[in-house]
């Protein structure tokens, strides 16, 4: 069953009230819209500002889709590995949500300092993602960090764009799938150039981390085999 049918089935069994269904649908509809669109915005800038990465993406597009103008299919998801690396590296540098808040339920000792139960803790993913202890050259856009052999070397909580643990983002798999679908369609058909370097971009940390003054890009039609 899809997600909505699953919730309706739970409602029929008395396991989930209608108010709960409405809250979850609101989360997918609204919270999943702005975060995903902003992430794709940053992706397009970073790929445009890094021509070698863009060449690798175009090569993967041609390998997966060939010289034909067909629709994206579910089977394509598993083959777009470098595209997924680029999406994840974008979320490392510019995670959509600027912070998470949690209330500690039991005393926790961190390097000799005890945080008592009831303490509110704020976690800032973009700072975690730039910790040189876990990320070499943390300010550099390097999608290869997310190749499978590299991921296994890192602490599992060194990368938390969707939070982590039992209360992580319920829509994270859907978000990656959605971005793959949209971005592969763009990258198949266009070469992109950024009118600004990444160091010239200004970040606005509102409810979502977005470019403060917009994203200035130019698009040029490409053909199969053009890199």
Secondary structure, DSSP 4 states (H G I P E B T S, - for coil): --HHHHHHHHHHTTSS-HHHHHHHHHIIIIIHHHHHHHHHHHHHHHHHT-HHHHHHHHHHHHHHH-SS-----GGGGGG-HHHHHHHHHHHHHS-SS--EEEE-SS-EEETTEEE-TT-EEEE-HHHHTT-TTT-TTTTS--GGGGSHHHHTTS-TTS--TT--GGGS-TTHHHHHHHHHHHHHHHHHHEEEEESS-GGG--EEESSSEEETT---EEEEE--TT--
